[in-house]
Amino acid sequence: MAATELTFHNKIKMRVQAQIFLGRTLISTCVANPGEVCTLLAEAAGYDIFFKNGATGRELARKLNNEADSLTLSLENGRYILT
């Protein structure tokens, strides 16, 4: 299986932990401060990615069965948005 890279752009004013899972197995994780970019590795496309508050662990957003190679987390009108 070829490795897939995901570039994560943190556009919110909070430290964010990003985690990639294949099924129940944690594949990759990173923590990005506000304005930072990090790269995560996955074993294949079609993985689940979760974004959590870096301090509390509270889930902010998720994207299931993801195939994108870049995601940006932003805050619009009080809602966390993945683009």
C-alpha positions in Angstrom: 0.0 0.0 0.0 1.4 3.4 -1.0 1.6 6.1 1.6 -0.7 9.1 1.3 0.2 12.6 2.7 -2.3 15.0 4.1 -1.4 18.7 4.6 -3.4 20.2 7.5 -3.7 24.0 7.8 -4.9 25.3 11.2 -6.7 28.6 10.6 -8.3 28.8 14.0 -7.0 30.5 17.2 -6.6 27.3 19.0 -4.0 24.5 19.2 -5.5 21.5 17.3 -4.6 17.8 17.3 -5.3 16.0 14.0 -5.5 12.2 14.0 -5.9 9.8 11.1 -7.5 6.4 11.6 -8.0 3.4 9.4 -10.8 1.6 11.1 -9.9 1.6 14.8 -6.2 1.9 14.2 -4.5 5.2 14.8 -2.1 5.8 11.8 -0.8 9.3 12.2 -1.2 12.3 14.5 0.1 15.9 14.7 -0.5 19.0 16.8 -0.7 22.4 15.0 -0.7 25.8 16.8 -2.8 28.6 15.3 -1.6 29.4 11.8 0.6 26.4 11.5 0.7 23.7 8.9 1.5 20.0 9.5 1.8 16.9 7.4 0.3 13.6 8.3 0.9 10.2 6.7 -1.8 7.6 6.0 -1.4 4.2 4.5 -4.1 4.8 1.8 -6.9 7.1 0.7 -10.3 6.6 2.4 -9.1 7.2 6.0 -11.0 9.0 8.8 -9.5 12.2 10.2 -10.5 13.8 13.5 -9.6 17.3 14.7 -9.6 17.9 18.5 -8.9 20.8 20.8 -5.3 20.4 21.7 -5.8 21.3 25.4 -9.1 19.5 26.2 -9.3 16.7 23.6 -12.9 17.8 22.7 -13.7 16.9 19.1 -14.1 20.0 16.8 -14.6 18.4 13.4 -14.2 15.2 11.5 -14.1 14.0 7.9 -14.8 10.3 7.3 -13.6 8.3 4.3 -11.3 11.3 3.4 -9.5 11.2 0.1 -8.3 14.9 0.0 -4.5 15.6 0.2 -5.1 19.0 2.0 -7.6 20.2 4.6 -8.0 23.6 6.2 -9.8 24.0 9.6 -11.4 27.4 10.0 -14.1 29.0 12.1 -17.1 30.7 10.4 -20.2 32.0 12.3 -19.3 30.0 15.3 -19.0 26.7 13.4 -15.8 24.7 12.6 -15.5 24.3 8.8 -13.2 21.8 6.9 -12.3 22.9 3.3 
